[in-house]
Structures are given as structure tokens and as C-alpha cells.
Amino acid sequence: MKRHEPESIGDVIRVLLEESSLANRMEELRAARMWKGIVGDYIATQCSIPLVRKGVMLIGVPNASLRNELYISRSTLRQLINQSIGKEIITEIKFTS
């Protein structure tokens, strides 16, 4: 049996995440958690918790006028989230009733 140099647990986990493609999913979850910080407390309480799958963020907004305002601002919101993460994770934001 051949011995290997010791590695930090952080490096081992990082390699495991990259090889199993979980790193992208973790970044999507991170983007969903950023929603409240991007839009503020009041708007976040008016919306459902964001879900992100394959780069698409889905947010329930029961108020039609707020949903329309967010729809108009969706490209700016997407850019702010992606800038906060440091790479393009969110490709589209959809608002539902």
C-alpha cells in the first residue's frame, strides 16, 4: 500500500464537491439565501422562499403589483445576485402568483 501526503479536510471536501457536481448546487442554494439581502426585509417577507434549479430562480409573489415591479427589475436583481457570488449562477428569475 502506497502512502500519500496528508491533505487538509477542506481540500478533500472541495475536491469531492467538484467531482460530484455538488459545488454548483451549493452555489445555487447560496444564491437563494442572498435574496433577502438583495431585495430587503419588507419585499422578502412578501415573497416565498426562492427555489433555484439549473440556474432558474423561482419566487412566489402573491401581490400582483409587487410581482410586476419585480418582473421589471429581474435583470438587475439577477446581476446583483451573480455579482455577490462572483460568477453567473442565476440565468433567469421567474415570479409566480
Backbone atoms as SQL, in Angstrom:
CREATE TABLE atoms (id INTEGER PRIMARY KEY, chain TEXT, resi INTEGER, resn TEXT, atom TEXT, x REAL, y REAL, z REAL);
INSERT INTO atoms VALUES
  (1, 'A', 1, 'MET', 'N', 0.838, -1.170, 0.000),
  (2, 'A', 1, 'MET', 'CA', 0.000, 0.000, 0.000),
  (3, 'A', 1, 'MET', 'C', 0.889, 1.240, 0.000),
  (4, 'A', 2, 'LYS', 'N', 0.614, 2.135, -0.900),
  (5, 'A', 2, 'LYS', 'CA', 1.410, 3.339, -1.039),
  (6, 'A', 2, 'LYS', 'C', 0.834, 4.457, -0.165),
  (7, 'A', 3, 'ARG', 'N', 1.707, 5.161, 0.539),
  (8, 'A', 3, 'ARG', 'CA', 1.272, 6.269, 1.387),
  (9, 'A', 3, 'ARG', 'C', 1.184, 7.551, 0.573),
  (10, 'A', 4, 'HIS', 'N', 0.234, 8.372, 0.921),
  (11, 'A', 4, 'HIS', 'CA', 0.050, 9.670, 0.285),
  (12, 'A', 4, 'HIS', 'C', 0.347, 10.766, 1.295),
  (13, 'A', 5, 'GLU', 'N', 0.683, 11.927, 0.778),
  (14, 'A', 5, 'GLU', 'CA', 0.900, 13.077, 1.643),
  (15, 'A', 5, 'GLU', 'C', -0.419, 13.451, 2.313),
  (16, 'A', 6, 'PRO', 'N', -0.382, 13.904, 3.556),
  (17, 'A', 6, 'PRO', 'CA', -1.630, 14.309, 4.218),
  (18, 'A', 6, 'PRO', 'C', -2.236, 15.539, 3.531),
  (19, 'A', 7, 'GLU', 'N', -3.566, 15.564, 3.486),
  (20, 'A', 7, 'GLU', 'CA', -4.294, 16.685, 2.890),
  (21, 'A', 7, 'GLU', 'C', -5.245, 17.245, 3.930),
  (22, 'A', 8, 'SER', 'N', -5.523, 18.522, 3.822),
  (23, 'A', 8, 'SER', 'CA', -6.478, 19.122, 4.759),
  (24, 'A', 8, 'SER', 'C', -7.879, 18.623, 4.414),
  (25, 'A', 9, 'ILE', 'N', -8.736, 18.559, 5.417),
  (26, 'A', 9, 'ILE', 'CA', -10.105, 18.082, 5.206),
  (27, 'A', 9, 'ILE', 'C', -10.861, 19.025, 4.270),
  (28, 'A', 10, 'GLY', 'N', -10.538, 20.324, 4.334),
  (29, 'A', 10, 'GLY', 'CA', -11.172, 21.296, 3.439),
  (30, 'A', 10, 'GLY', 'C', -10.861, 21.005, 1.990),
  (31, 'A', 11, 'ASP', 'N', -9.588, 20.651, 1.696),
  (32, 'A', 11, 'ASP', 'CA', -9.204, 20.316, 0.324),
  (33, 'A', 11, 'ASP', 'C', -9.900, 19.053, -0.152),
  (34, 'A', 12, 'VAL', 'N', -10.011, 18.075, 0.721),
  (35, 'A', 12, 'VAL', 'CA', -10.662, 16.814, 0.359),
  (36, 'A', 12, 'VAL', 'C', -12.138, 17.058, 0.044),
  (37, 'A', 13, 'ILE', 'N', -12.813, 17.846, 0.876),
  (38, 'A', 13, 'ILE', 'CA', -14.227, 18.142, 0.651),
  (39, 'A', 13, 'ILE', 'C', -14.409, 18.945, -0.631),
  (40, 'A', 14, 'ARG', 'N', -13.549, 19.917, -0.878),
  (41, 'A', 14, 'ARG', 'CA', -13.625, 20.740, -2.086),
  (42, 'A', 14, 'ARG', 'C', -13.509, 19.862, -3.342),
  (43, 'A', 15, 'VAL', 'N', -12.555, 18.940, -3.344),
  (44, 'A', 15, 'VAL', 'CA', -12.374, 18.042, -4.491),
  (45, 'A', 15, 'VAL', 'C', -13.601, 17.145, -4.657),
  (46, 'A', 16, 'LEU', 'N', -14.128, 16.637, -3.556),
  (47, 'A', 16, 'LEU', 'CA', -15.318, 15.788, -3.603),
  (48, 'A', 16, 'LEU', 'C', -16.506, 16.546, -4.193),
  (49, 'A', 17, 'LEU', 'N', -16.714, 17.785, -3.758),
  (50, 'A', 17, 'LEU', 'CA', -17.825, 18.582, -4.277),
  (51, 'A', 17, 'LEU', 'C', -17.670, 18.844, -5.767),
  (52, 'A', 18, 'GLU', 'N', -16.465, 19.176, -6.199),
  (53, 'A', 18, 'GLU', 'CA', -16.229, 19.454, -7.616),
  (54, 'A', 18, 'GLU', 'C', -16.426, 18.216, -8.469),
  (55, 'A', 19, 'GLU', 'N', -15.962, 17.084, -7.986),
  (56, 'A', 19, 'GLU', 'CA', -16.084, 15.854, -8.766),
  (57, 'A', 19, 'GLU', 'C', -17.520, 15.349, -8.825),
  (58, 'A', 20, 'SER', 'N', -18.313, 15.634, -7.812),
  (59, 'A', 20, 'SER', 'CA', -19.686, 15.135, -7.796),
  (60, 'A', 20, 'SER', 'C', -20.685, 16.174, -8.296),
  (61, 'A', 21, 'SER', 'N', -20.232, 17.308, -8.759),
  (62, 'A', 21, 'SER', 'CA', -21.041, 18.426, -9.266),
  (63, 'A', 21, 'SER', 'C', -21.982, 18.999, -8.208),
  (64, 'A', 22, 'LEU', 'N', -21.693, 18.783, -6.965),
  (65, 'A', 22, 'LEU', 'CA', -22.478, 19.388, -5.894),
  (66, 'A', 22, 'LEU', 'C', -22.093, 20.848, -5.664),
  (67, 'A', 23, 'ALA', 'N', -20.932, 21.247, -6.142),
  (68, 'A', 23, 'ALA', 'CA', -20.486, 22.624, -5.950),
  (69, 'A', 23, 'ALA', 'C', -21.467, 23.597, -6.595),
  (70, 'A', 24, 'ASN', 'N', -21.943, 23.295, -7.788),
  (71, 'A', 24, 'ASN', 'CA', -22.893, 24.171, -8.476),
  (72, 'A', 24, 'ASN', 'C', -24.204, 24.246, -7.699),
  (73, 'A', 25, 'ARG', 'N', -24.656, 23.107, -7.178),
  (74, 'A', 25, 'ARG', 'CA', -25.906, 23.093, -6.404),
  (75, 'A', 25, 'ARG', 'C', -25.753, 23.918, -5.130),
  (76, 'A', 26, 'MET', 'N', -24.599, 23.846, -4.499),
  (77, 'A', 26, 'MET', 'CA', -24.365, 24.621, -3.289),
  (78, 'A', 26, 'MET', 'C', -24.355, 26.118, -3.604),
  (79, 'A', 27, 'GLU', 'N', -23.824, 26.497, -4.747),
  (80, 'A', 27, 'GLU', 'CA', -23.840, 27.905, -5.145),
  (81, 'A', 27, 'GLU', 'C', -25.257, 28.373, -5.451),
  (82, 'A', 28, 'GLU', 'N', -26.095, 27.498, -5.998),
  (83, 'A', 28, 'GLU', 'CA', -27.497, 27.841, -6.221),
  (84, 'A', 28, 'GLU', 'C', -28.206, 28.092, -4.893),
  (85, 'A', 29, 'LEU', 'N', -27.940, 27.259, -3.909),
  (86, 'A', 29, 'LEU', 'CA', -28.536, 27.452, -2.589),
  (87, 'A', 29, 'LEU', 'C', -28.045, 28.744, -1.952),
  (88, 'A', 30, 'ARG', 'N', -26.795, 29.052, -2.155),
  (89, 'A', 30, 'ARG', 'CA', -26.226, 30.301, -1.653),
  (90, 'A', 30, 'ARG', 'C', -26.917, 31.505, -2.299),
  (91, 'A', 31, 'ALA', 'N', -27.192, 31.402, -3.595),
  (92, 'A', 31, 'ALA', 'CA', -27.890, 32.480, -4.306),
  (93, 'A', 31, 'ALA', 'C', -29.295, 32.672, -3.740),
  (94, 'A', 32, 'ALA', 'N', -29.983, 31.591, -3.430),
  (95, 'A', 32, 'ALA', 'CA', -31.330, 31.688, -2.858),
  (96, 'A', 32, 'ALA', 'C', -31.295, 32.384, -1.499),
  (97, 'A', 33, 'ARG', 'N', -30.268, 32.095, -0.712),
  (98, 'A', 33, 'ARG', 'CA', -30.153, 32.736, 0.605),
  (99, 'A', 33, 'ARG', 'C', -29.847, 34.226, 0.477),
  (100, 'A', 34, 'MET', 'N', -29.301, 34.664, -0.633),
  (101, 'A', 34, 'MET', 'CA', -28.956, 36.072, -0.833),
  (102, 'A', 34, 'MET', 'C', -30.172, 36.935, -1.154),
  (103, 'A', 35, 'TRP', 'N', -31.277, 36.339, -1.526),
  (104, 'A', 35, 'TRP', 'CA', -32.455, 37.073, -1.961),
  (105, 'A', 35, 'TRP', 'C', -32.848, 38.163, -0.962),
  (106, 'A', 36, 'LYS', 'N', -32.956, 37.811, 0.313),
  (107, 'A', 36, 'LYS', 'CA', -33.387, 38.765, 1.337),
  (108, 'A', 36, 'LYS', 'C', -32.426, 39.954, 1.425),
  (109, 'A', 37, 'GLY', 'N', -31.141, 39.698, 1.351),
  (110, 'A', 37, 'GLY', 'CA', -30.160, 40.771, 1.410),
  (111, 'A', 37, 'GLY', 'C', -30.202, 41.675, 0.194),
  (112, 'A', 38, 'ILE', 'N', -30.606, 41.149, -0.943),
  (113, 'A', 38, 'ILE', 'CA', -30.661, 41.927, -2.185),
  (114, 'A', 38, 'ILE', 'C', -31.914, 42.809, -2.219),
  (115, 'A', 39, 'VAL', 'N', -33.071, 42.238, -1.872),
  (116, 'A', 39, 'VAL', 'CA', -34.328, 42.991, -2.005),
  (117, 'A', 39, 'VAL', 'C', -34.761, 43.681, -0.716),
  (118, 'A', 40, 'GLY', 'N', -34.189, 43.304, 0.414),
  (119, 'A', 40, 'GLY', 'CA', -34.572, 43.908, 1.688),
  (120, 'A', 40, 'GLY', 'C', -35.618, 43.092, 2.431),
  (121, 'A', 41, 'ASP', 'N', -35.758, 43.400, 3.707),
  (122, 'A', 41, 'ASP', 'CA', -36.654, 42.634, 4.578),
  (123, 'A', 41, 'ASP', 'C', -38.113, 42.701, 4.149),
  (124, 'A', 42, 'TYR', 'N', -38.591, 43.907, 3.848),
  (125, 'A', 42, 'TYR', 'CA', -40.016, 44.057, 3.543),
  (126, 'A', 42, 'TYR', 'C', -40.417, 43.243, 2.314),
  (127, 'A', 43, 'ILE', 'N', -39.692, 43.397, 1.217),
  (128, 'A', 43, 'ILE', 'CA', -40.042, 42.664, -0.009),
  (129, 'A', 43, 'ILE', 'C', -39.867, 41.169, 0.205),
  (130, 'A', 44, 'ALA', 'N', -38.807, 40.765, 0.901),
  (131, 'A', 44, 'ALA', 'CA', -38.571, 39.343, 1.147),
  (132, 'A', 44, 'ALA', 'C', -39.717, 38.708, 1.925),
  (133, 'A', 45, 'THR', 'N', -40.319, 39.459, 2.869),
  (134, 'A', 45, 'THR', 'CA', -41.440, 38.899, 3.629),
  (135, 'A', 45, 'THR', 'C', -42.702, 38.789, 2.783),
  (136, 'A', 46, 'GLN', 'N', -42.784, 39.551, 1.695),
  (137, 'A', 46, 'GLN', 'CA', -43.943, 39.495, 0.797),
  (138, 'A', 46, 'GLN', 'C', -43.819, 38.358, -0.224),
  (139, 'A', 47, 'CYS', 'N', -42.659, 37.720, -0.278),
  (140, 'A', 47, 'CYS', 'CA', -42.383, 36.666, -1.266),
  (141, 'A', 47, 'CYS', 'C', -42.179, 35.325, -0.565),
  (142, 'A', 48, 'SER', 'N', -42.319, 34.256, -1.334),
  (143, 'A', 48, 'SER', 'CA', -41.975, 32.938, -0.801),
  (144, 'A', 48, 'SER', 'C', -40.453, 32.780, -0.814),
  (145, 'A', 49, 'ILE', 'N', -39.971, 31.769, -0.151),
  (146, 'A', 49, 'ILE', 'CA', -38.539, 31.480, -0.149),
  (147, 'A', 49, 'ILE', 'C', -38.147, 31.043, -1.561),
  (148, 'A', 50, 'PRO', 'N', -37.108, 31.660, -2.133),
  (149, 'A', 50, 'PRO', 'CA', -36.717, 31.327, -3.508),
  (150, 'A', 50, 'PRO', 'C', -36.224, 29.884, -3.643),
  (151, 'A', 51, 'LEU', 'N', -36.562, 29.295, -4.769),
  (152, 'A', 51, 'LEU', 'CA', -36.052, 27.976, -5.143),
  (153, 'A', 51, 'LEU', 'C', -35.190, 28.170, -6.384),
  (154, 'A', 52, 'VAL', 'N', -34.051, 27.505, -6.428),
  (155, 'A', 52, 'VAL', 'CA', -33.173, 27.621, -7.594),
  (156, 'A', 52, 'VAL', 'C', -32.883, 26.223, -8.117),
  (157, 'A', 53, 'ARG', 'N', -33.107, 26.027, -9.398),
  (158, 'A', 53, 'ARG', 'CA', -32.806, 24.768, -10.081),
  (159, 'A', 53, 'ARG', 'C', -32.244, 25.064, -11.451),
  (160, 'A', 54, 'LYS', 'N', -31.086, 24.528, -11.719),
  (161, 'A', 54, 'LYS', 'CA', -30.439, 24.662, -13.025),
  (162, 'A', 54, 'LYS', 'C', -30.352, 26.121, -13.470),
  (163, 'A', 55, 'GLY', 'N', -30.033, 26.998, -12.534),
  (164, 'A', 55, 'GLY', 'CA', -29.826, 28.398, -12.848),
  (165, 'A', 55, 'GLY', 'C', -31.073, 29.262, -12.871),
  (166, 'A', 56, 'VAL', 'N', -32.247, 28.671, -12.683),
  (167, 'A', 56, 'VAL', 'CA', -33.502, 29.422, -12.701),
  (168, 'A', 56, 'VAL', 'C', -33.992, 29.600, -11.267),
  (169, 'A', 57, 'MET', 'N', -34.155, 30.866, -10.864),
  (170, 'A', 57, 'MET', 'CA', -34.674, 31.172, -9.533),
  (171, 'A', 57, 'MET', 'C', -36.174, 31.393, -9.652),
  (172, 'A', 58, 'LEU', 'N', -36.936, 30.658, -8.860),
  (173, 'A', 58, 'LEU', 'CA', -38.394, 30.735, -8.871),
  (174, 'A', 58, 'LEU', 'C', -38.857, 31.293, -7.536),
  (175, 'A', 59, 'ILE', 'N', -39.653, 32.381, -7.587),
  (176, 'A', 59, 'ILE', 'CA', -40.100, 33.061, -6.379),
  (177, 'A', 59, 'ILE', 'C', -41.601, 33.300, -6.476),
  (178, 'A', 60, 'GLY', 'N', -42.322, 32.882, -5.459),
  (179, 'A', 60, 'GLY', 'CA', -43.757, 33.141, -5.390),
  (180, 'A', 60, 'GLY', 'C', -44.018, 34.525, -4.825),
  (181, 'A', 61, 'VAL', 'N', -44.836, 35.303, -5.538),
  (182, 'A', 61, 'VAL', 'CA', -45.196, 36.656, -5.104),
  (183, 'A', 61, 'VAL', 'C', -46.711, 36.792, -5.255),
  (184, 'A', 62, 'PRO', 'N', -47.470, 36.707, -4.153),
  (185, 'A', 62, 'PRO', 'CA', -48.929, 36.743, -4.259),
  (186, 'A', 62, 'PRO', 'C', -49.494, 38.103, -4.667),
  (187, 'A', 63, 'ASN', 'N', -48.786, 39.185, -4.404),
  (188, 'A', 63, 'ASN', 'CA', -49.248, 40.530, -4.717),
  (189, 'A', 63, 'ASN', 'C', -48.911, 40.847, -6.176),
  (190, 'A', 64, 'ALA', 'N', -49.938, 41.091, -6.989),
  (191, 'A', 64, 'ALA', 'CA', -49.743, 41.300, -8.434),
  (192, 'A', 64, 'ALA', 'C', -48.901, 42.532, -8.741),
  (193, 'A', 65, 'SER', 'N', -49.108, 43.622, -8.025),
  (194, 'A', 65, 'SER', 'CA', -48.348, 44.837, -8.330),
  (195, 'A', 65, 'SER', 'C', -46.873, 44.667, -7.958),
  (196, 'A', 66, 'LEU', 'N', -46.604, 44.008, -6.839),
  (197, 'A', 66, 'LEU', 'CA', -45.212, 43.741, -6.457),
  (198, 'A', 66, 'LEU', 'C', -44.573, 42.773, -7.453),
  (199, 'A', 67, 'ARG', 'N', -45.332, 41.751, -7.865),
  (200, 'A', 67, 'ARG', 'CA', -44.821, 40.792, -8.849),
  (201, 'A', 67, 'ARG', 'C', -44.431, 41.511, -10.146),
  (202, 'A', 68, 'ASN', 'N', -45.239, 42.474, -10.577),
  (203, 'A', 68, 'ASN', 'CA', -44.944, 43.235, -11.791),
  (204, 'A', 68, 'ASN', 'C', -43.686, 44.081, -11.605),
  (205, 'A', 69, 'GLU', 'N', -43.541, 44.747, -10.464),
  (206, 'A', 69, 'GLU', 'CA', -42.348, 45.558, -10.193),
  (207, 'A', 69, 'GLU', 'C', -41.091, 44.686, -10.182),
  (208, 'A', 70, 'LEU', 'N', -41.170, 43.530, -9.548),
  (209, 'A', 70, 'LEU', 'CA', -40.017, 42.625, -9.513),
  (210, 'A', 70, 'LEU', 'C', -39.707, 42.087, -10.905),
  (211, 'A', 71, 'TYR', 'N', -40.745, 41.808, -11.677),
  (212, 'A', 71, 'TYR', 'CA', -40.549, 41.318, -13.049),
  (213, 'A', 71, 'TYR', 'C', -39.770, 42.341, -13.867),
  (214, 'A', 72, 'ILE', 'N', -40.127, 43.604, -13.727),
  (215, 'A', 72, 'ILE', 'CA', -39.441, 44.670, -14.462),
  (216, 'A', 72, 'ILE', 'C', -37.972, 44.761, -14.045),
  (217, 'A', 73, 'SER', 'N', -37.697, 44.480, -12.764),
  (218, 'A', 73, 'SER', 'CA', -36.336, 44.605, -12.219),
  (219, 'A', 73, 'SER', 'C', -35.544, 43.303, -12.244),
  (220, 'A', 74, 'ARG', 'N', -36.068, 42.265, -12.847),
  (221, 'A', 74, 'ARG', 'CA', -35.452, 40.944, -12.734),
  (222, 'A', 74, 'ARG', 'C', -34.020, 40.867, -13.264),
  (223, 'A', 75, 'SER', 'N', -33.707, 41.578, -14.337),
  (224, 'A', 75, 'SER', 'CA', -32.338, 41.505, -14.871),
  (225, 'A', 75, 'SER', 'C', -31.350, 42.174, -13.909),
  (226, 'A', 76, 'THR', 'N', -31.758, 43.280, -13.302),
  (227, 'A', 76, 'THR', 'CA', -30.899, 43.941, -12.314),
  (228, 'A', 76, 'THR', 'C', -30.718, 43.059, -11.087),
  (229, 'A', 77, 'LEU', 'N', -31.801, 42.439, -10.631),
  (230, 'A', 77, 'LEU', 'CA', -31.723, 41.541, -9.471),
  (231, 'A', 77, 'LEU', 'C', -30.790, 40.364, -9.763),
  (232, 'A', 78, 'ARG', 'N', -30.916, 39.803, -10.958),
  (233, 'A', 78, 'ARG', 'CA', -30.064, 38.676, -11.360),
  (234, 'A', 78, 'ARG', 'C', -28.592, 39.096, -11.348),
  (235, 'A', 79, 'GLN', 'N', -28.302, 40.276, -11.889),
  (236, 'A', 79, 'GLN', 'CA', -26.926, 40.771, -11.908),
  (237, 'A', 79, 'GLN', 'C', -26.387, 40.975, -10.498),
  (238, 'A', 80, 'LEU', 'N', -27.199, 41.531, -9.608),
  (239, 'A', 80, 'LEU', 'CA', -26.757, 41.759, -8.229),
  (240, 'A', 80, 'LEU', 'C', -26.438, 40.446, -7.512),
  (241, 'A', 81, 'ILE', 'N', -27.277, 39.452, -7.718),
  (242, 'A', 81, 'ILE', 'CA', -27.040, 38.144, -7.088),
  (243, 'A', 81, 'ILE', 'C', -25.760, 37.526, -7.636),
  (244, 'A', 82, 'ASN', 'N', -25.614, 37.525, -8.953),
  (245, 'A', 82, 'ASN', 'CA', -24.427, 36.931, -9.568),
  (246, 'A', 82, 'ASN', 'C', -23.150, 37.673, -9.176),
  (247, 'A', 83, 'GLN', 'N', -23.221, 39.002, -9.078),
  (248, 'A', 83, 'GLN', 'CA', -22.055, 39.774, -8.641),
  (249, 'A', 83, 'GLN', 'C', -21.675, 39.420, -7.214),
  (250, 'A', 84, 'SER', 'N', -22.667, 39.228, -6.364),
  (251, 'A', 84, 'SER', 'CA', -22.395, 38.864, -4.966),
  (252, 'A', 84, 'SER', 'C', -21.709, 37.509, -4.857),
  (253, 'A', 85, 'ILE', 'N', -22.077, 36.590, -5.729),
  (254, 'A', 85, 'ILE', 'CA', -21.474, 35.255, -5.719),
  (255, 'A', 85, 'ILE', 'C', -20.118, 35.263, -6.404),
  (256, 'A', 86, 'GLY', 'N', -19.972, 36.102, -7.408),
  (257, 'A', 86, 'GLY', 'CA', -18.705, 36.184, -8.124),
  (258, 'A', 86, 'GLY', 'C', -18.672, 35.398, -9.421),
  (259, 'A', 87, 'LYS', 'N', -19.791, 34.810, -9.796),
  (260, 'A', 87, 'LYS', 'CA', -19.905, 34.121, -11.078),
  (261, 'A', 87, 'LYS', 'C', -21.367, 33.993, -11.435),
  (262, 'A', 88, 'GLU', 'N', -21.636, 33.671, -12.690),
  (263, 'A', 88, 'GLU', 'CA', -23.025, 33.592, -13.136),
  (264, 'A', 88, 'GLU', 'C', -23.645, 32.252, -12.750),
  (265, 'A', 89, 'ILE', 'N', -24.435, 32.292, -11.701),
  (266, 'A', 89, 'ILE', 'CA', -25.158, 31.112, -11.235),
  (267, 'A', 89, 'ILE', 'C', -26.619, 31.206, -11.663),
  (268, 'A', 90, 'ILE', 'N', -27.196, 32.399, -11.524),
  (269, 'A', 90, 'ILE', 'CA', -28.601, 32.615, -11.871),
  (270, 'A', 90, 'ILE', 'C', -28.669, 33.106, -13.313),
  (271, 'A', 91, 'THR', 'N', -29.362, 32.348, -14.158),
  (272, 'A', 91, 'THR', 'CA', -29.519, 32.731, -15.557),
  (273, 'A', 91, 'THR', 'C', -30.865, 33.378, -15.813),
  (274, 'A', 92, 'GLU', 'N', -31.845, 33.098, -14.920),
  (275, 'A', 92, 'GLU', 'CA', -33.186, 33.613, -15.113),
  (276, 'A', 92, 'GLU', 'C', -33.897, 33.669, -13.766),
  (277, 'A', 93, 'ILE', 'N', -34.771, 34.670, -13.606),
  (278, 'A', 93, 'ILE', 'CA', -35.608, 34.761, -12.413),
  (279, 'A', 93, 'ILE', 'C', -37.063, 34.768, -12.872),
  (280, 'A', 94, 'LYS', 'N', -37.869, 33.882, -12.286),
  (281, 'A', 94, 'LYS', 'CA', -39.288, 33.800, -12.613),
  (282, 'A', 94, 'LYS', 'C', -40.107, 34.075, -11.353),
  (283, 'A', 95, 'PHE', 'N', -41.179, 34.860, -11.518),
  (284, 'A', 95, 'PHE', 'CA', -42.066, 35.191, -10.411),
  (285, 'A', 95, 'PHE', 'C', -43.421, 34.566, -10.686),
  (286, 'A', 96, 'THR', 'N', -43.957, 33.895, -9.684),
  (287, 'A', 96, 'THR', 'CA', -45.265, 33.244, -9.838),
  (288, 'A', 96, 'THR', 'C', -46.222, 33.779, -8.778),
  (289, 'A', 97, 'SER', 'N', -47.511, 33.534, -8.994),
  (290, 'A', 97, 'SER', 'CA', -48.511, 34.007, -8.038),
  (291, 'A', 97, 'SER', 'C', -48.762, 32.974, -6.955);
